[in-house]
Amino acid sequence: MAKPLQQRRLGRVVGEVGLDLLEDACRARPRIMDPADAEGLHDFRVALRRLRAWLQAYRGQPGIDFPKPLRSDLRDLARATNRARDGEVMLAWLVQALPGLPAAERGAGEWWRQRLEHEVAEAYTAADQAIETHFSELEARLRTRLGNLRIRKKARAPNFGEASAQALSRLSECLVAEVEAVGSVDEAESLHRPRITGKRIRYLLRPWCDTSPDCRRAEKAMKDFQDAFGVLHDDLVREAAIRAMALEQATGELEERLADAARGEKPRASAPRHLRGFMGLLGENRQRLLTHYEVATGTGVAGGIAELSAHLEAACAVMRDSP
């Protein structure tokens, strides 16, 4: 009879789950540049992100060793895909929103869409080149390291349940502190931290969801939390992007007018063509942002951070309990 997950050897479970996540990335890799597959890059990124979080959760435990160059290369490859995915998400939102926008906002949005399509295509090509250059070699190094974990025994290492409980407890304390540190809707960095910690907790919980209702409830609560902060993050990113696009369009038009004036043509001193439209987009996005901020800072679950913490404490108890 197989041992309960709580009692299994730490290195073996870390290695097996890590290899499964690596396989997820390998399966997604050929789909990235498939025009008929809109989720290839997303699935590749999720696999890398889950693998990074998985290794980070148990790094430092006896026998769990992932050298800094390996971790840095995994991080850098994931970051090389950021621009493509962020642009893709922004473009999908813009295309969906355009038909329902007022005329001024629609004009600004159409100007933005044309540039964004070109930027996304360039970013996809750059991401694919980075993956083509680095992924095969990185995969081989990770596969060797994770495979060795499955067979290496370390007498001083805790079992998987205790190690998981320790990691979850640390992350839970971090999450509470990060949520409590948020002061306002304009603190983008403070709002970013709980989202990342929430993802790490959810990834840590996933192998435990089949072991008990408490772990399933904790994972569901973390999904709600992650979704709420994810929507808020999208609003914050969109606000910064709208500002940047408004400045780019206005600056370009101003430079054209100054060049015309220098050639002796009749000066134009009116506002830039799409300024009103971008201002409207900003105002609408701010209203969504404020609504989503209230939801997210309530942690997305009834009872707020206290109830979420209780779910996580119950999951810790399951991890530590030996059937």
C-alpha positions as CSV (number, residue, x, y, z in Angstrom):
1,M,0.0,0.0,0.0
2,A,1.3,3.4,-0.9
3,K,2.2,5.7,1.9
4,P,-0.1,8.7,2.7
5,L,1.2,11.9,1.1
6,Q,2.0,13.3,4.6
7,Q,4.5,10.5,5.2
8,R,6.2,10.3,1.8
9,R,9.8,11.2,1.4
10,L,10.3,14.9,0.7
11,G,12.8,14.6,-2.1
12,R,10.8,12.0,-4.0
13,V,7.6,14.1,-4.0
14,V,9.4,17.3,-4.9
15,G,11.1,15.6,-7.7
16,E,8.0,13.9,-9.0
17,V,5.8,16.9,-8.9
18,G,8.6,19.1,-10.4
19,L,9.0,16.7,-13.3
20,D,5.2,16.7,-13.9
21,L,5.3,20.5,-14.1
22,L,8.3,20.4,-16.4
23,E,6.3,18.1,-18.7
24,D,3.5,20.6,-18.7
25,A,5.9,23.2,-20.0
26,C,7.3,20.8,-22.7
27,R,3.8,20.0,-23.9
28,A,2.9,23.7,-24.2
29,R,6.1,24.6,-25.9
30,P,5.1,23.6,-29.5
31,R,1.8,25.5,-29.2
32,I,3.3,28.9,-28.5
33,M,3.5,30.1,-32.1
34,D,0.4,28.2,-33.3
35,P,-2.1,30.9,-34.5
36,A,-5.0,28.6,-33.8
37,D,-4.0,28.1,-30.2
38,A,-4.5,31.2,-28.1
39,E,-3.5,29.6,-24.8
40,G,-0.1,28.1,-25.7
41,L,2.1,30.8,-24.3
42,H,-0.2,31.2,-21.3
43,D,0.1,27.5,-20.5
44,F,3.8,27.5,-20.9
45,R,4.2,30.5,-18.6
46,V,1.9,28.9,-16.0
47,A,4.0,25.7,-16.0
48,L,7.2,27.7,-15.5
49,R,5.6,29.8,-12.8
50,R,4.3,26.8,-10.9
51,L,7.7,25.1,-11.2
52,R,9.5,28.1,-9.9
53,A,7.1,28.4,-6.9
54,W,7.3,24.7,-6.2
55,L,11.1,24.7,-6.1
56,Q,11.1,27.9,-4.0
57,A,8.7,26.4,-1.4
58,Y,11.1,23.6,-0.5
59,R,14.4,25.1,-1.3
60,G,16.6,25.0,1.8
61,Q,15.2,21.8,3.2
62,P,17.9,19.1,3.6
63,G,18.7,17.5,0.3
64,I,16.7,20.0,-1.7
65,D,19.3,21.9,-3.6
66,F,18.7,24.0,-6.7
67,P,21.8,26.2,-7.5
68,K,21.3,29.9,-8.0
69,P,22.3,29.8,-11.7
70,L,19.6,27.2,-12.4
71,R,16.9,29.2,-10.5
72,S,18.0,32.5,-12.2
73,D,17.9,30.9,-15.7
74,L,14.3,29.6,-15.0
75,R,13.3,33.1,-13.8
76,D,14.9,34.9,-16.8
77,L,13.2,32.6,-19.3
78,A,9.8,33.2,-17.6
79,R,10.4,37.0,-17.7
80,A,11.3,36.8,-21.4
81,T,7.7,35.9,-22.1
82,N,6.2,38.7,-20.0
83,R,5.9,41.4,-22.7
84,A,4.2,39.0,-25.2
85,R,1.6,37.8,-22.7
86,D,0.9,41.2,-21.1
87,G,0.4,42.7,-24.6
88,E,-1.8,39.8,-25.6
89,V,-4.0,40.2,-22.6
90,M,-4.2,44.0,-23.2
91,L,-5.1,43.5,-26.8
92,A,-7.8,41.0,-26.1
93,W,-9.4,43.4,-23.6
94,L,-9.2,46.3,-26.1
95,V,-10.7,44.4,-29.0
96,Q,-13.6,43.3,-26.8
97,A,-14.2,46.7,-25.4
98,L,-13.9,48.8,-28.6
99,P,-17.4,48.2,-30.1
100,G,-19.1,49.5,-26.9
101,L,-17.0,52.6,-26.3
102,P,-18.2,56.1,-27.0
103,A,-16.8,57.8,-30.1
104,A,-13.9,59.6,-28.6
105,E,-12.7,56.6,-26.6
106,R,-13.2,54.3,-29.6
107,G,-11.0,56.6,-31.7
108,A,-8.2,56.5,-29.1
109,G,-8.7,52.8,-28.6
110,E,-8.4,52.1,-32.4
111,W,-5.2,54.2,-32.5
112,W,-3.9,52.1,-29.6
113,R,-5.1,48.8,-31.1
114,Q,-3.1,49.3,-34.3
115,R,0.1,49.8,-32.4
116,L,-0.5,47.1,-29.9
117,E,-1.1,44.4,-32.6
118,H,2.4,45.2,-34.0
119,E,4.0,45.2,-30.6
120,V,2.4,41.9,-29.6
121,A,3.7,40.3,-32.8
122,E,7.2,41.5,-32.2
123,A,7.1,40.4,-28.5
124,Y,5.9,36.9,-29.5
125,T,8.7,36.5,-31.9
126,A,11.2,37.6,-29.3
127,A,9.7,35.3,-26.7
128,D,9.8,32.3,-29.1
129,Q,13.5,33.1,-29.9
130,A,14.4,33.2,-26.2
131,I,12.6,29.9,-25.6
132,E,14.2,28.3,-28.7
133,T,17.6,29.4,-27.5
134,H,17.4,28.5,-23.8
135,F,14.6,26.1,-23.0
136,S,16.1,22.8,-24.2
137,E,19.3,23.2,-22.2
138,L,17.4,24.4,-19.1
139,E,15.0,21.5,-19.4
140,A,17.9,19.0,-19.4
141,R,19.4,20.6,-16.3
142,L,16.1,20.6,-14.5
143,R,15.3,17.1,-15.5
144,T,18.6,15.8,-14.1
145,R,18.3,17.7,-10.8
146,L,14.6,16.7,-10.3
147,G,15.3,13.1,-11.3
148,N,18.1,12.9,-8.7
149,L,15.8,14.1,-6.0
150,R,13.5,11.1,-6.5
151,I,16.2,8.6,-5.7
152,R,18.4,10.6,-3.2
153,K,17.7,9.9,0.5
154,K,18.4,12.4,3.2
155,A,17.9,11.1,6.7
156,R,17.6,14.6,8.3
157,A,14.9,15.8,5.9
158,P,11.4,16.1,7.3
159,N,8.7,14.1,5.6
160,F,6.7,15.8,2.8
161,G,3.8,16.7,5.1
162,E,5.9,18.5,7.7
163,A,7.9,20.3,5.0
164,S,4.7,21.4,3.3
165,A,3.2,22.7,6.5
166,Q,6.3,24.7,7.3
167,A,6.3,26.3,3.8
168,L,2.5,27.0,4.0
169,S,2.8,28.5,7.5
170,R,5.6,30.9,6.3
171,L,3.7,32.0,3.2
172,S,0.5,32.5,5.2
173,E,2.2,34.8,7.7
174,C,3.7,36.7,4.7
175,L,0.3,37.0,3.0
176,V,-1.4,38.4,6.1
177,A,1.4,41.0,6.6
178,E,1.2,42.0,2.9
179,V,-2.5,42.5,2.9
180,E,-2.4,44.5,6.1
181,A,0.4,46.7,4.6
182,V,-1.8,47.8,1.7
183,G,-2.7,51.5,2.3
184,S,-4.5,52.7,-0.8
185,V,-5.5,51.9,-4.4
186,D,-2.5,53.8,-5.7
187,E,0.1,51.6,-4.1
188,A,0.7,49.4,-7.1
189,E,3.7,47.6,-5.6
190,S,2.0,46.8,-2.3
191,L,-1.0,45.5,-4.2
192,H,1.3,43.3,-6.3
193,R,2.9,41.4,-3.5
194,P,-0.2,39.6,-2.1
195,R,-1.1,38.5,-5.6
196,I,2.3,36.8,-6.0
197,T,2.2,35.3,-2.5
198,G,-1.3,34.1,-3.1
199,K,-0.2,32.3,-6.3
200,R,2.6,30.6,-4.4
201,I,0.2,29.4,-1.7
202,R,-2.2,28.0,-4.2
203,Y,0.5,26.1,-6.1
204,L,1.7,24.7,-2.8
205,L,-1.8,23.5,-2.0
206,R,-2.7,21.8,-5.3
207,P,-1.0,18.4,-4.6
208,W,-3.0,18.2,-1.4
209,C,-6.5,18.8,-2.8
210,D,-7.3,15.1,-3.1
211,T,-6.2,14.4,0.5
212,S,-8.9,16.3,2.5
213,P,-11.9,18.7,2.3
214,D,-9.9,21.2,4.4
215,C,-7.2,21.4,1.7
216,R,-9.8,21.7,-1.1
217,R,-11.5,24.5,0.8
218,A,-8.2,26.3,1.3
219,E,-7.3,26.0,-2.3
220,K,-10.7,27.3,-3.4
221,A,-10.4,30.2,-1.0
222,M,-6.9,31.0,-2.4
223,K,-8.3,30.8,-6.0
224,D,-11.0,33.4,-5.0
225,F,-8.2,35.6,-3.5
226,Q,-6.0,35.2,-6.5
227,D,-8.8,36.0,-8.9
228,A,-9.7,39.1,-7.0
229,F,-6.2,40.4,-6.9
230,G,-5.6,39.3,-10.5
231,V,-8.5,41.5,-11.8
232,L,-7.2,44.4,-9.7
233,H,-3.7,43.9,-11.2
234,D,-5.1,44.0,-14.7
235,D,-6.8,47.3,-13.9
236,L,-3.5,48.7,-12.5
237,V,-1.5,47.6,-15.6
238,R,-4.2,48.9,-17.9
239,E,-4.2,52.3,-16.2
240,A,-0.4,52.6,-16.6
241,A,-0.7,51.5,-20.2
242,I,-3.4,54.1,-21.0
243,R,-1.3,56.9,-19.5
244,A,1.7,55.8,-21.5
245,M,-0.3,55.5,-24.8
246,A,-1.9,59.0,-24.2
247,L,1.6,60.5,-23.7
248,E,3.0,58.7,-26.8
249,Q,0.2,59.8,-29.0
250,A,0.2,63.4,-27.7
251,T,4.0,63.7,-27.9
252,G,4.0,62.3,-31.5
253,E,1.4,64.8,-32.6
254,L,3.2,67.7,-30.8
255,E,6.4,66.9,-32.6
256,E,4.6,66.8,-36.0
257,R,3.0,70.2,-35.2
258,L,6.3,71.7,-34.2
259,A,7.9,70.4,-37.3
260,D,5.1,71.9,-39.4
261,A,5.6,75.3,-37.6
262,A,9.3,75.2,-38.3
263,R,8.5,74.8,-42.0
264,G,6.4,77.9,-41.8
265,E,3.0,76.1,-41.9
266,K,0.0,77.4,-40.0
267,P,0.4,76.5,-36.3
268,R,-2.2,74.3,-34.6
269,A,-2.6,74.8,-30.9
270,S,-5.6,72.6,-30.2
271,A,-5.5,69.6,-27.8
272,P,-4.0,66.4,-29.3
273,R,-6.6,64.5,-31.3
274,H,-7.1,61.5,-29.0
275,L,-6.6,63.3,-25.6
276,R,-10.3,63.3,-24.8
277,G,-10.6,59.7,-25.7
278,F,-7.7,58.6,-23.5
279,M,-9.0,60.7,-20.7
280,G,-12.3,58.9,-21.0
281,L,-10.6,55.5,-21.0
282,L,-8.7,56.5,-17.9
283,G,-11.8,57.6,-16.0
284,E,-13.7,54.4,-16.8
285,N,-10.8,52.3,-15.8
286,R,-10.4,54.1,-12.5
287,Q,-14.0,53.3,-11.7
288,R,-13.5,49.6,-12.3
289,L,-10.2,49.8,-10.3
290,L,-11.9,51.3,-7.3
291,T,-14.6,48.7,-7.3
292,H,-12.1,45.8,-7.7
293,Y,-9.9,47.3,-5.0
294,E,-12.7,47.0,-2.5
295,V,-13.3,43.4,-3.4
296,A,-9.6,42.4,-3.4
297,T,-8.7,44.1,-0.1
298,G,-11.6,42.1,1.4
299,T,-9.5,39.1,0.1
300,G,-12.3,37.9,-2.1
301,V,-13.8,35.5,0.5
302,A,-16.4,36.1,3.2
303,G,-14.8,36.9,6.5
304,G,-11.7,38.6,4.9
305,I,-8.1,37.8,5.8
306,A,-9.1,36.2,9.1
307,E,-11.3,33.5,7.5
308,L,-8.7,32.9,4.7
309,S,-6.0,32.4,7.4
310,A,-8.3,29.9,9.2
311,H,-8.6,27.9,6.0
312,L,-4.8,27.8,5.6
313,E,-4.3,26.8,9.2
314,A,-6.7,23.9,8.7
315,A,-4.7,22.8,5.6
316,C,-1.5,23.0,7.7
317,A,-3.0,20.7,10.3
318,V,-3.9,18.2,7.5
319,M,-0.3,18.3,6.3
320,R,1.1,17.5,9.7
321,D,-1.4,14.8,10.6
322,S,-0.2,11.3,9.9
323,P,-3.1,8.9,9.1
